[in-house]
């Protein structure tokens, strides 16, 4: 089952907050992803949850008082269940399609995310965390022995059905995730 929600989140922090609320409400293993919604006058971020369990009712309870678009796809259904304002339904539908195809999105939760702690050789990080590929930013080479300091926070991206964790150089001859847990806003003063 895939449940995609467009709450018109203007940034990743707001989308992450919504995802954490949803994850807490379902108490089930899920793949939770953020999706960039473009193509209109206000690019924004939608979210999706994929699970083997039926999560529709707990999710509806969490978003009941919010203005959201929903797209719910169930195994064997011929079309998704859609609800909400059309602009937001469009964003939810885009997120649902991306979740189903596994082609795009920033992954917040997945089976294995809880194993991403400490400094690990690249091969062990991939095995423990279910990461398919480690991609060095700017051509940085990553082999099986390269040490990755997870900083206890991983946010891989989905690309062609694979989980890809982007990494960058850091002090001490280690690589760290490209996306850090506490991002500094860039260029806010101009």
N, C-alpha and C positions, 0 to 999 in steps of 0.2 A: 504494500500500500504506500502511495505517495500522497502527502498532504502538502500543498504549497500555499503560502499566505503572502499577500502583498498588503502591508500595513503602511505603505508610502514612507518607509524608513529612508531618511535623507543621507544616512551614512552607515558605515559598517558597525559602529558602536551601537546604534539604535537597533539594527538588525540582530546583532549578537544578543542584546538584552532581550529582545522578543524570543529568540531561540532558547535562551536559558530559561525563560518562563515556561515555554512549551515543553522543554526537556524535563523540567521539574514536575510538570503536571502529568506526564505520561509514564514515568518510571519504568521505561522499557529501553532495551538497546535500540538505538536509531543511528541513521546517517543523517546528520544535520548540516545543511549547506546554505550559504548566502549566494544570491544571484543578482548580478547587475541588470537592471531593467532600463533599457534605453529606447530610443525611437519616438519619444514624445518630448514635450517642452521641459520636463523635469526628470532627468535621470535619477533613479533611486535604487533601493535594494529590497528584493523580496527574499523569502526564505523557503526551504523545503525540508520535510522530514520524511525519511523512508524507513519502513519497518515491516516486519512480517506480521505484527499484531495490528488489529483494527484500532486506530488511535483517534478516529473521527470525533467521538463524543467528548473525550477530555480536551481535545484541541478546541472544539467549538465552545466549551465552557470558558477557556482562557481568553478567547477573542470575542466573546459575546458582546461586550460593551465597547468594542473598538470598531472603527470604520475600516474594514478589511475586505479584500477580495480573496476568495477561496477557490482552489481547484483540488478536488479529491479524486484520485484514481485508485480503483480497487482491482485486484486481480480478476481477470475474466470479464470486466466491464467493457462495453463497446465504446463508451465515451465517458469523459470525466464529469463529475458533479461540480457545478459552478455556482457561486453565490457572491453577492456583493455588487458594489458600483462597477460599471463596465470597465472603466480605466484601470481599476485595481484587479478586476478579474483577469484582464489581459496580462498584467504583470505576474499574477499567480499562475496563469496558464503557461507563460514562458518559463517560469521556474520549474513547474511540473515536468515540462518537456525536457528541459536540461537535466533534471534529476533522473528521469527515466533513461535518457541516453547516456548519462555520465560524461558528457562532453565539456561542461563548463561549471564553474562555481568554486567558491572558497569553502573548504570543508572545516566545520567547527567541531563536530563529533563523528566518530566512526569506530567500528570495532578495532581495538588496539590503541586508541588514543591515550588511554590511561597508562600505558607502558612507556610513554615518552618522557622519561626523567633522567637527569644527569648527563654525563659525558659518555657517549657510546661510539664505537667504531661504526662507520656507515653501514656495513653489512648487517650488524646486529640491530641497528635502529630500524632498518627496513624489515627485518624478520620480526622483531618484537611488535612493531607498530603497524604493520600492514601497509607500509609505504612502498609503492612500486618503483619510484625513482627519486634520486636526490639530484637536483639540478643546481650547479654552481652559477651564481649570477656573474655576468661579465666574463664568462669563459673560464671561471675557476674550476679546476679539475677535482673530481671527487672519485676516489677509488674505495674499495672495500675497507681499507685500513684507516681512511681519513677519519679523524676524530670530530664528532659533532657534539657541541654543547647545546643541549635542547633548551636550556634556560627554563625548563619545565613548562614549555608552551610551544605547541606545534599547530600550524595552520597550513596544511597542504592545499593545493588547488587540484581540481579535476581537469584532466586533459585526455581526451580520447579514451575514456573509461578507466584511466589510471590515476592513482594518487601520486602527485608530484610535489615534493617538498623542496622549495627554493631555499638555498643557503648562501651565505656570504662570509668572507673572511672576518676574523676577529683576533684580538690580541691573544698571544699564547699558542700560536700554531693550531688553532681549532677553527671550525666553521660554526656559525650560528644560524638559526632560521632567519630568513629575510624579513618576514613579518614578526615584529616583536609584540609582546603582550601589551605594553604601554607605548603606543605610538605618540610621537610628537607631531603636532599639527605643523605642516609646512606652509610657508607663504601666507599666513593669515594677516600679515600686516601690509600686504600690497595687493 
